[in-house]
Every structure is written in C-alpha cells, then in structure tokens.
Amino acid sequence: MISNQFPILIVGAGPVGLSLALSLARVGIHAEVYEADEELNTQIRASTFHPKTLELFETWGVVDDVIKHGYKVNQLQYWERATRKIIADFDYQVIAKDTKHPYRLQCPQYIATRVLKPAVELTEFGKVYMGHKLLDFVEKENHIVARFETKKGIVEKEGSYLCGADGTHSTVRKQLNIGFQGKTYEDRFLLIGSDLNTNDLLPNAAQVCYVFDPQEWVIILNLPDIVRVVFRMQNDEDEIVAMKEENLRKRISNFFGEVPDYKIKTTQLYRVHQRVADTFRVGRVVLVGDSAHNNNPSGGMGMNSGIHDAANLTEKFIRICNGESDSILDDYSNERRKYAIESVQLYSDQQYKNMAMTSEEERVKRNVSLAEIAKDPKKAREYLLKASMLEERI
C-alpha cells in the first residue's frame, strides 16, 4: 500500500518527471518532484509530441496549453536529396478515425515543461522543488529516505516510493547498480537551429522532412520560432572546424542553395545511443524515461515513450492505493522494458538504417516500399499508427 504519510518522490523535472507528478496528483496521490537545477532546462532537446502523448495531455488537462505553443504537422515526408523529390508523403488524416489528434506536434520540450510544472503546482497533491540535487537514498521497511544537496545544506525527504526520471546519466540507476546495455551509433549528428524560412527553399515540403542521402542525410523539423536542421557528420570531419559559423552556413547553403539572411540561434553536435536498463524496478525504486531507456531520435519516440512510462506507472500506483500488492511494479518494469526493446528501439533503429543506407540496391527498394505504403490508404494508416505509437489500434 502507498502510505498516506509519505509522498511519491520523483527525481528530475523534465517532461517525464513532471508528467508523472501531474498524472499522480490529478488522481489524489501525493507526488513531489526534485530537480537539481535552480531553473527548468532551456534547451530545445526533444520537440516531437505524438498523438498518444497528446491524448494523455488531454486527460491531464494540459493539451491545449501545449498545442498553442507548437506546430501541428499534418504530413510526414521522405525525400531523396539528389533528385530533390518526394519519395513518400503520409497524410495524418488516414488516422483521423483512430485519434482525436491526427498529427504530430512540434514543440520544444522546454516549453512543455513550463506548462507541466505550474499544472503540477496548481494541484492539491503535487509539489516541485528546484535546486535539489539527489545525493543518495536508502530503502527502509515501508518507505524511502532520500538525501538532497541544496543551497541551504543537505535535506532529507521521506517517500513511499522513489522514481528516477533523471535522464541518461541517472544517479538513481547508478546507485542501484542497474546495467544499461546497448550501443552507440558511429554517426555524429550536427544540429543547426535558425530562423531560416525553409518553405520557399524546399517547395512542397512538409513541416517535418526526412531527406535521404548516402553521405549526408538531413532531417528538417520546423518549430514555431526556429527550424532545426540535422545533418549527418562525415566520419573524417573535425568537430571544431565543423562548428565554426562560416562552415555551418556553408553546410546550410550546400543543402538549400542560395538562402536569404538568417540568424543561427543554436547549434549542437552529439552522438546517439540506444540502451535499455536491465530492470526498471528494484524494491521501492522505479526508473522512467531516459533513465530506463534511450534510443535513436529519428522517430521522435524517446520523450514520448517516457511520458507513456509515466502513464503506465500511475495506473500501477492507483492499483496499489486500492489495495493490490506492489509486486505489480514488476509488471510495469516488464511491460515498459518489452515495449522499449520490441517497439521503440526496433522502429527508431529502422528509421536510422533507412537514413544511413548506402547500397544503391537497398536504397531503391526502400524508396519503392515507402512510396507503395504511402499510396495505399490501409498500409499508410498502419504505418502512421506505428509512427504515432498507436500500434495497438491497428
């Protein structure tokens, strides 16, 4: 049973931790979020919200506030860079009967967290503590004691359970000594965020485009006040040289051609990992989001699957409150771990393989297959349901 005396402690005030707190607080379960930083993160990071996530946001009363800050993307396109032609154009209207939100929303996660945090604080049962860095924790007979470092010194907090939503480098996972197996992709990703208007530069392009190329594939993501263009770095490229502004602009021009004046707002160079924790639960401690699993971002499923973790875990905590054994937390671990491996990682890895394909024969097969799927309403619906993380509705 969840003790009425102790709240559920959540480490990390990202979109996953705040979603978990909001979903718990809205059903009357005390939840407290502890974030190491003094302010919410301001980096764009993830920016795709799939229909299933928007459905959850509607349940939690925040969907309108998130939607008004984002772009509704009604098409998903794949292009061939060499010919500058569309290979496949998927229209989200084919899943309009399956969901109230037949689109993907592009909205920076730092905006979403600024919607979620006050929503948590407006509830009777949710609190958020900034500037609280987790040091360690210990499990007692019927609760958890966690220690946090703050400006005022070390403070102890007691909770019925502790949820690690503290990201890829999770302190919670590391303290539990849980393995985090997987791989690191060889490719490096170079993101250039700017105020460039790409609509005239790539006619007929949707707000989200995946552009195939055997040497330098490109992903274009339009957000309300910025366009993110992601390039595959060449293996022999020097990172310092590539990040010089003149070379960033040259890369943009090599792709789009002649462009009007624009301002570069942000840049990021990163590698991508695909890993999953050996277990998502040890005793009174559970992992959610990137602390439990991370994957290639090509399909925009990382943050979304973490938010879905939060919904699944909330359902388990409700049942525990109603008298069930907390052994059902093992069900949470098994269900979400299986989904991370068999659905999210398989899909995102295939998306990456499609982007990185170099064999001419394989590339032709890929293009023909995607074109045929997009033109067949039944197949297109199934494809978009999988891409929207609604595969159970197929």
Buried (B, 14 or more C-beta within 10 A) or exposed (E): EBBEEBBBBBBBBBBBBBBBBBBBBBBEBBBBBBBBEEEBBEEBBBBBBBBBBBBBBBEBEBBEBBBEBBBBBBBBBBBBBEEEEBBBBBBBBBBEEBBEBBBBBBBBBBBBBBBBBEBBBEBEBBBBBBBBBBBEBEBEEEBBBBBBBBEEEEBEBBBBBBBBBBBBEBBBBEBBEBEBEBEEBEBBBBBBBBEBEBEEBBEEBBBBBBBBBBEBBBBBBBBEEBBBBBBBBEEEEEEEEBBEEEBBBEBBEEBBEEBEEBEBBEBBBEEBBBBBBBBBBBEBBBBBBBBBBBBBBBBBBBBBBBBBBBBBBBBBBBBBBEEEEBEBBBBBBEBBBEBBBEBBBEBBBEBBEBBBBEEEEEBEEBBEBBBEBBEEEEBBBBBBBBBBBBBEBE
